[in-house]
Amino acid sequence: MSKNIKLSILISVMVLVSLACGVSSLLPSGSSGLRATNELWADVPKMDGLGASELEIPLVARVIMQTMMSATLSGGTGSGDYAAFTTSQTAADVQAFYTNERMAAAGWAASEQSTCISGNDQGYNGVFCVFYKENATNQTGLVVLASPDENNAAVTNVFFFRIENQVTPTP
């Protein structure tokens, strides 16, 4: 399966899941098996102005990540991590920073089309960006989710979700 097809599938899953907020009763409480970290990973550029935070993962993000973890980790063994930040910049600024070009330069798969989508059409005030990379033994997905803080419009909450899956190469 080509990288562009995998990326399109990931984006499609995110959009569909964001529309299905009614499935929240299926989710366990907590962070859906994700481990929290306070720092970004070496292959993820850090936008200026991001400050670490201990934010709770929003429901839409929990649904997305539960679905992605189930789909991604079903064929191997892997793990998921997340990092939460706040910034005074907007969700659009976050989208403008995490471009395909910048992420490809950091080792993520290049894409001819944007891997960021606005959630406004799905009733979510924010942006989703999806990045993917793989090698012979590892598949890695990264989701960047940015949205205005519900209590302070001058603050944007930014979540980074990383899923890594070790796979056994087929002979």
PyRosetta script that sets phi, psi and omega in degrees:
from pyrosetta import init, pose_from_sequence

init()
pose = pose_from_sequence("MSKNIKLSILISVMVLVSLACGVSSLLPSGSSGLRATNELWADVPKMDGLGASELEIPLVARVIMQTMMSATLSGGTGSGDYAAFTTSQTAADVQAFYTNERMAAAGWAASEQSTCISGNDQGYNGVFCVFYKENATNQTGLVVLASPDENNAAVTNVFFFRIENQVTPTP")
pose.set_psi(1, 130.9)
pose.set_omega(1, -177.3)
pose.set_phi(2, -71.5)
pose.set_psi(2, 159.2)
pose.set_omega(2, -179.5)
pose.set_phi(3, -63.0)
pose.set_psi(3, -38.7)
pose.set_omega(3, 179.8)
pose.set_phi(4, -65.3)
pose.set_psi(4, -37.2)
pose.set_omega(4, 178.1)
pose.set_phi(5, -67.2)
pose.set_psi(5, -43.6)
pose.set_omega(5, 178.5)
pose.set_phi(6, -60.9)
pose.set_psi(6, -42.2)
pose.set_omega(6, 179.3)
pose.set_phi(7, -64.0)
pose.set_psi(7, -42.9)
pose.set_omega(7, 178.2)
pose.set_phi(8, -62.9)
pose.set_psi(8, -38.8)
pose.set_omega(8, 177.9)
pose.set_phi(9, -64.3)
pose.set_psi(9, -44.5)
pose.set_omega(9, 179.0)
pose.set_phi(10, -60.1)
pose.set_psi(10, -44.4)
pose.set_omega(10, 179.8)
pose.set_phi(11, -64.9)
pose.set_psi(11, -42.6)
pose.set_omega(11, 178.9)
pose.set_phi(12, -61.6)
pose.set_psi(12, -42.9)
pose.set_omega(12, 178.2)
pose.set_phi(13, -60.9)
pose.set_psi(13, -42.5)
pose.set_omega(13, -179.6)
pose.set_phi(14, -61.4)
pose.set_psi(14, -44.1)
pose.set_omega(14, -179.2)
pose.set_phi(15, -64.4)
pose.set_psi(15, -47.4)
pose.set_omega(15, -179.3)
pose.set_phi(16, -62.0)
pose.set_psi(16, -42.5)
pose.set_omega(16, -178.8)
pose.set_phi(17, -68.4)
pose.set_psi(17, -35.6)
pose.set_omega(17, 179.4)
pose.set_phi(18, -65.4)
pose.set_psi(18, -25.5)
pose.set_omega(18, 176.7)
pose.set_phi(19, -78.5)
pose.set_psi(19, -15.1)
pose.set_omega(19, -173.0)
pose.set_phi(20, -104.5)
pose.set_psi(20, 44.6)
pose.set_omega(20, -178.8)
pose.set_phi(21, -60.6)
pose.set_psi(21, -17.5)
pose.set_omega(21, 178.8)
pose.set_phi(22, -67.9)
pose.set_psi(22, -8.2)
pose.set_omega(22, 179.9)
pose.set_phi(23, -88.6)
pose.set_psi(23, 13.0)
pose.set_omega(23, -177.2)
pose.set_phi(24, -59.6)
pose.set_psi(24, -25.7)
pose.set_omega(24, 179.1)
pose.set_phi(25, -67.2)
pose.set_psi(25, -17.7)
pose.set_omega(25, 180.0)
pose.set_phi(26, -83.6)
pose.set_psi(26, -13.9)
pose.set_omega(26, -175.7)
pose.set_phi(27, -86.3)
pose.set_psi(27, 140.5)
pose.set_omega(27, 171.9)
pose.set_phi(28, -72.8)
pose.set_psi(28, 157.8)
pose.set_omega(28, 176.4)
pose.set_phi(29, -70.7)
pose.set_psi(29, 162.3)
pose.set_omega(29, 179.0)
pose.set_phi(30, 94.9)
pose.set_psi(30, -150.1)
pose.set_omega(30, -168.9)
pose.set_phi(31, -107.2)
pose.set_psi(31, 24.8)
pose.set_omega(31, 175.2)
pose.set_phi(32, 59.0)
pose.set_psi(32, 36.2)
pose.set_omega(32, 176.8)
pose.set_phi(33, 81.8)
pose.set_psi(33, 4.9)
pose.set_omega(33, 179.1)
pose.set_phi(34, -85.9)
pose.set_psi(34, 142.9)
pose.set_omega(34, 175.8)
pose.set_phi(35, -95.9)
pose.set_psi(35, 136.7)
pose.set_omega(35, 179.6)
pose.set_phi(36, -81.9)
pose.set_psi(36, 144.3)
pose.set_omega(36, 173.3)
pose.set_phi(37, -137.2)
pose.set_psi(37, 154.2)
pose.set_omega(37, -178.7)
pose.set_phi(38, -97.3)
pose.set_psi(38, -6.6)
pose.set_omega(38, -176.5)
pose.set_phi(39, -126.1)
pose.set_psi(39, 153.5)
pose.set_omega(39, 172.5)
pose.set_phi(40, -78.0)
pose.set_psi(40, 159.8)
pose.set_omega(40, -179.0)
pose.set_phi(41, -78.7)
pose.set_psi(41, 159.7)
pose.set_omega(41, -174.1)
pose.set_phi(42, -59.1)
pose.set_psi(42, -28.7)
pose.set_omega(42, -177.8)
pose.set_phi(43, -95.1)
pose.set_psi(43, 12.8)
pose.set_omega(43, 177.9)
pose.set_phi(44, -118.8)
pose.set_psi(44, 111.7)
pose.set_omega(44, 179.7)
pose.set_phi(45, -62.1)
pose.set_psi(45, 143.4)
pose.set_omega(45, 179.1)
pose.set_phi(46, -102.2)
pose.set_psi(46, 122.0)
pose.set_omega(46, 177.9)
pose.set_phi(47, -68.8)
pose.set_psi(47, 139.4)
pose.set_omega(47, 175.7)
pose.set_phi(48, -59.0)
pose.set_psi(48, 141.3)
pose.set_omega(48, 175.7)
pose.set_phi(49, 92.4)
pose.set_psi(49, -0.6)
pose.set_omega(49, 176.8)
pose.set_phi(50, -79.7)
pose.set_psi(50, 127.7)
pose.set_omega(50, 176.6)
pose.set_phi(51, -117.2)
pose.set_psi(51, 134.0)
pose.set_omega(51, -178.9)
pose.set_phi(52, -57.1)
pose.set_psi(52, 147.5)
pose.set_omega(52, -178.0)
pose.set_phi(53, -146.1)
pose.set_psi(53, 158.9)
pose.set_omega(53, 175.6)
pose.set_phi(54, -109.8)
pose.set_psi(54, 43.7)
pose.set_omega(54, -179.9)
pose.set_phi(55, -65.0)
pose.set_psi(55, 148.9)
pose.set_omega(55, 171.2)
pose.set_phi(56, -76.2)
pose.set_psi(56, 146.3)
pose.set_omega(56, 176.6)
pose.set_phi(57, -73.1)
pose.set_psi(57, 126.3)
pose.set_omega(57, 179.6)
pose.set_phi(58, -64.4)
pose.set_psi(58, 157.2)
pose.set_omega(58, -177.4)
pose.set_phi(59, -55.6)
pose.set_psi(59, -47.4)
pose.set_omega(59, -178.9)
pose.set_phi(60, -58.1)
pose.set_psi(60, -43.3)
pose.set_omega(60, -179.9)
pose.set_phi(61, -66.6)
pose.set_psi(61, -39.2)
pose.set_omega(61, 177.9)
pose.set_phi(62, -62.2)
pose.set_psi(62, -41.2)
pose.set_omega(62, 178.9)
pose.set_phi(63, -63.3)
pose.set_psi(63, -47.3)
pose.set_omega(63, 179.8)
pose.set_phi(64, -59.8)
pose.set_psi(64, -48.9)
pose.set_omega(64, -175.5)
pose.set_phi(65, -69.2)
pose.set_psi(65, -36.5)
pose.set_omega(65, 177.0)
pose.set_phi(66, -61.6)
pose.set_psi(66, -43.7)
pose.set_omega(66, 179.6)
pose.set_phi(67, -65.6)
pose.set_psi(67, -46.4)
pose.set_omega(67, -179.2)
pose.set_phi(68, -64.4)
pose.set_psi(68, -41.6)
pose.set_omega(68, 179.8)
pose.set_phi(69, -64.6)
pose.set_psi(69, -42.5)
pose.set_omega(69, 179.3)
pose.set_phi(70, -61.5)
pose.set_psi(70, -45.1)
pose.set_omega(70, -178.2)
pose.set_phi(71, -71.5)
pose.set_psi(71, -43.1)
pose.set_omega(71, -174.9)
pose.set_phi(72, -73.9)
pose.set_psi(72, -41.8)
pose.set_omega(72, -173.6)
pose.set_phi(73, -87.3)
pose.set_psi(73, -1.1)
pose.set_omega(73, -177.7)
pose.set_phi(74, -68.9)
pose.set_psi(74, -24.5)
pose.set_omega(74, -176.6)
pose.set_phi(75, -100.6)
pose.set_psi(75, 11.0)
pose.set_omega(75, -178.5)
pose.set_phi(76, -172.2)
pose.set_psi(76, -158.8)
pose.set_omega(76, 177.2)
pose.set_phi(77, -117.9)
pose.set_psi(77, 137.6)
pose.set_omega(77, -177.8)
pose.set_phi(78, -164.7)
pose.set_psi(78, -166.2)
pose.set_omega(78, -176.5)
pose.set_phi(79, -153.8)
pose.set_psi(79, 167.4)
pose.set_omega(79, 177.7)
pose.set_phi(80, -134.8)
pose.set_psi(80, 142.4)
pose.set_omega(80, 178.8)
pose.set_phi(81, -131.9)
pose.set_psi(81, 158.5)
pose.set_omega(81, 173.0)
pose.set_phi(82, -143.8)
pose.set_psi(82, 155.7)
pose.set_omega(82, 175.7)
pose.set_phi(83, -134.4)
pose.set_psi(83, 139.2)
pose.set_omega(83, -179.1)
pose.set_phi(84, -116.8)
pose.set_psi(84, 136.7)
pose.set_omega(84, -179.5)
pose.set_phi(85, -139.0)
pose.set_psi(85, 164.2)
pose.set_omega(85, 169.9)
pose.set_phi(86, -127.9)
pose.set_psi(86, 156.8)
pose.set_omega(86, 178.4)
pose.set_phi(87, -152.7)
pose.set_psi(87, 158.2)
pose.set_omega(87, 174.7)
pose.set_phi(88, -86.7)
pose.set_psi(88, -5.7)
pose.set_omega(88, 177.5)
pose.set_phi(89, -80.4)
pose.set_psi(89, 164.2)
pose.set_omega(89, -176.7)
pose.set_phi(90, -86.5)
pose.set_psi(90, 168.0)
pose.set_omega(90, 174.9)
pose.set_phi(91, -61.0)
pose.set_psi(91, -36.7)
pose.set_omega(91, 177.4)
pose.set_phi(92, -63.5)
pose.set_psi(92, -36.0)
pose.set_omega(92, 176.3)
pose.set_phi(93, -64.8)
pose.set_psi(93, -40.0)
pose.set_omega(93, 177.6)
pose.set_phi(94, -62.5)
pose.set_psi(94, -45.7)
pose.set_omega(94, 178.5)
pose.set_phi(95, -60.6)
pose.set_psi(95, -41.3)
pose.set_omega(95, -179.4)
pose.set_phi(96, -67.2)
pose.set_psi(96, -28.3)
pose.set_omega(96, 179.2)
pose.set_phi(97, -78.9)
pose.set_psi(97, -45.1)
pose.set_omega(97, -175.9)
pose.set_phi(98, -87.8)
pose.set_psi(98, 69.3)
pose.set_omega(98, -179.8)
pose.set_phi(99, -85.7)
pose.set_psi(99, 162.4)
pose.set_omega(99, 176.0)
pose.set_phi(100, -59.7)
pose.set_psi(100, -39.6)
pose.set_omega(100, -178.5)
pose.set_phi(101, -64.1)
pose.set_psi(101, -47.0)
pose.set_omega(101, -179.3)
pose.set_phi(102, -64.1)
pose.set_psi(102, -42.6)
pose.set_omega(102, -177.5)
pose.set_phi(103, -72.0)
pose.set_psi(103, -35.7)
pose.set_omega(103, 176.3)
pose.set_phi(104, -63.6)
pose.set_psi(104, -38.2)
pose.set_omega(104, 177.4)
pose.set_phi(105, -64.5)
pose.set_psi(105, -24.1)
pose.set_omega(105, 179.0)
pose.set_phi(106, -91.8)
pose.set_psi(106, 3.7)
pose.set_omega(106, 175.1)
pose.set_phi(107, 108.4)
pose.set_psi(107, -0.1)
pose.set_omega(107, 179.4)
pose.set_phi(108, -84.7)
pose.set_psi(108, 158.7)
pose.set_omega(108, -178.0)
pose.set_phi(109, -61.3)
pose.set_psi(109, 135.5)
pose.set_omega(109, 176.6)
pose.set_phi(110, -76.1)
pose.set_psi(110, 148.7)
pose.set_omega(110, 179.1)
pose.set_phi(111, -139.7)
pose.set_psi(111, 140.1)
pose.set_omega(111, 178.5)
pose.set_phi(112, -77.4)
pose.set_psi(112, -23.8)
pose.set_omega(112, 179.7)
pose.set_phi(113, -109.3)
pose.set_psi(113, 159.1)
pose.set_omega(113, -179.6)
pose.set_phi(114, -64.0)
pose.set_psi(114, 139.9)
pose.set_omega(114, 177.1)
pose.set_phi(115, -102.5)
pose.set_psi(115, 10.3)
pose.set_omega(115, 176.9)
pose.set_phi(116, -111.4)
pose.set_psi(116, 139.7)
pose.set_omega(116, 176.6)
pose.set_phi(117, -133.0)
pose.set_psi(117, 149.4)
pose.set_omega(117, 175.3)
pose.set_phi(118, -82.2)
pose.set_psi(118, 138.8)
pose.set_omega(118, 177.6)
pose.set_phi(119, -85.7)
pose.set_psi(119, -2.2)
pose.set_omega(119, -176.2)
pose.set_phi(120, -57.0)
pose.set_psi(120, -37.9)
pose.set_omega(120, 179.8)
pose.set_phi(121, -68.1)
pose.set_psi(121, -20.7)
pose.set_omega(121, 179.8)
pose.set_phi(122, -102.7)
pose.set_psi(122, 9.6)
pose.set_omega(122, 178.6)
pose.set_phi(123, 83.2)
pose.set_psi(123, 15.8)
pose.set_omega(123, 179.5)
pose.set_phi(124, -115.3)
pose.set_psi(124, 124.6)
pose.set_omega(124, -178.5)
pose.set_phi(125, -85.7)
pose.set_psi(125, 87.0)
pose.set_omega(125, -179.6)
pose.set_phi(126, 170.9)
pose.set_psi(126, -168.1)
pose.set_omega(126, 179.9)
pose.set_phi(127, -130.6)
pose.set_psi(127, 151.8)
pose.set_omega(127, 172.9)
pose.set_phi(128, -119.3)
pose.set_psi(128, 133.0)
pose.set_omega(128, 172.5)
pose.set_phi(129, -126.1)
pose.set_psi(129, 137.6)
pose.set_omega(129, -177.5)
pose.set_phi(130, -126.0)
pose.set_psi(130, 134.1)
pose.set_omega(130, 177.9)
pose.set_phi(131, -133.4)
pose.set_psi(131, 153.1)
pose.set_omega(131, -173.3)
pose.set_phi(132, -145.4)
pose.set_psi(132, 146.5)
pose.set_omega(132, 170.8)
pose.set_phi(133, -153.8)
pose.set_psi(133, 156.1)
pose.set_omega(133, 178.3)
pose.set_phi(134, -153.4)
pose.set_psi(134, 157.4)
pose.set_omega(134, 170.3)
pose.set_phi(135, -137.0)
pose.set_psi(135, -166.7)
pose.set_omega(135, -173.6)
pose.set_phi(136, -61.8)
pose.set_psi(136, -27.8)
pose.set_omega(136, -174.6)
pose.set_phi(137, -124.6)
pose.set_psi(137, 0.4)
pose.set_omega(137, -174.0)
pose.set_phi(138, -144.3)
pose.set_psi(138, 135.9)
pose.set_omega(138, 172.0)
pose.set_phi(139, -118.2)
pose.set_psi(139, 134.1)
pose.set_omega(139, -179.0)
pose.set_phi(140, -131.8)
pose.set_psi(140, 132.3)
pose.set_omega(140, 175.2)
pose.set_phi(141, -120.3)
pose.set_psi(141, 144.1)
pose.set_omega(141, 179.0)
pose.set_phi(142, -132.1)
pose.set_psi(142, 130.8)
pose.set_omega(142, 174.7)
pose.set_phi(143, -118.9)
pose.set_psi(143, 130.5)
pose.set_omega(143, 173.4)
pose.set_phi(144, -111.1)
pose.set_psi(144, 123.7)
pose.set_omega(144, -178.0)
pose.set_phi(145, -122.6)
pose.set_psi(145, 121.9)
pose.set_omega(145, -178.9)
pose.set_phi(146, -129.1)
pose.set_psi(146, 134.1)
pose.set_omega(146, 177.8)
pose.set_phi(147, -155.3)
pose.set_psi(147, 153.9)
pose.set_omega(147, 178.4)
pose.set_phi(148, -62.4)
pose.set_psi(148, 145.0)
pose.set_omega(148, 175.5)
pose.set_phi(149, -66.2)
pose.set_psi(149, 137.0)
pose.set_omega(149, -178.1)
pose.set_phi(150, -64.9)
pose.set_psi(150, -28.9)
pose.set_omega(150, -175.8)
pose.set_phi(151, -99.9)
pose.set_psi(151, -11.7)
pose.set_omega(151, -176.5)
pose.set_phi(152, -149.0)
pose.set_psi(152, 100.1)
pose.set_omega(152, -175.8)
pose.set_phi(153, -62.8)
pose.set_psi(153, -16.5)
pose.set_omega(153, 179.9)
pose.set_phi(154, -82.7)
pose.set_psi(154, -4.1)
pose.set_omega(154, -178.0)
pose.set_phi(155, -116.9)
pose.set_psi(155, 137.6)
pose.set_omega(155, 174.0)
pose.set_phi(156, -111.7)
pose.set_psi(156, 130.5)
pose.set_omega(156, 175.1)
pose.set_phi(157, -89.7)
pose.set_psi(157, 133.5)
pose.set_omega(157, -178.3)
pose.set_phi(158, -127.5)
pose.set_psi(158, 122.6)
pose.set_omega(158, 177.8)
pose.set_phi(159, -113.8)
pose.set_psi(159, 139.7)
pose.set_omega(159, 174.8)
pose.set_phi(160, -118.4)
pose.set_psi(160, 124.8)
pose.set_omega(160, 178.6)
pose.set_phi(161, -118.6)
pose.set_psi(161, 128.0)
pose.set_omega(161, -178.7)
pose.set_phi(162, -125.3)
pose.set_psi(162, 128.2)
pose.set_omega(162, 177.4)
pose.set_phi(163, -121.0)
pose.set_psi(163, 126.1)
pose.set_omega(163, 177.8)
pose.set_phi(164, -118.7)
pose.set_psi(164, 136.1)
pose.set_omega(164, -177.1)
pose.set_phi(165, -130.4)
pose.set_psi(165, 117.7)
pose.set_omega(165, 174.5)
pose.set_phi(166, -84.9)
pose.set_psi(166, 128.4)
pose.set_omega(166, 179.9)
pose.set_phi(167, -121.2)
pose.set_psi(167, 152.5)
pose.set_omega(167, 177.3)
pose.set_phi(168, -90.3)
pose.set_psi(168, 123.0)
pose.set_omega(168, -179.8)
pose.set_phi(169, -61.9)
pose.set_psi(169, 141.5)
pose.set_omega(169, 177.7)
pose.set_phi(170, -84.8)
pose.set_psi(170, 137.1)
pose.set_omega(170, -177.9)
pose.set_phi(171, -69.0)
pose.dump_pdb("model.pdb")
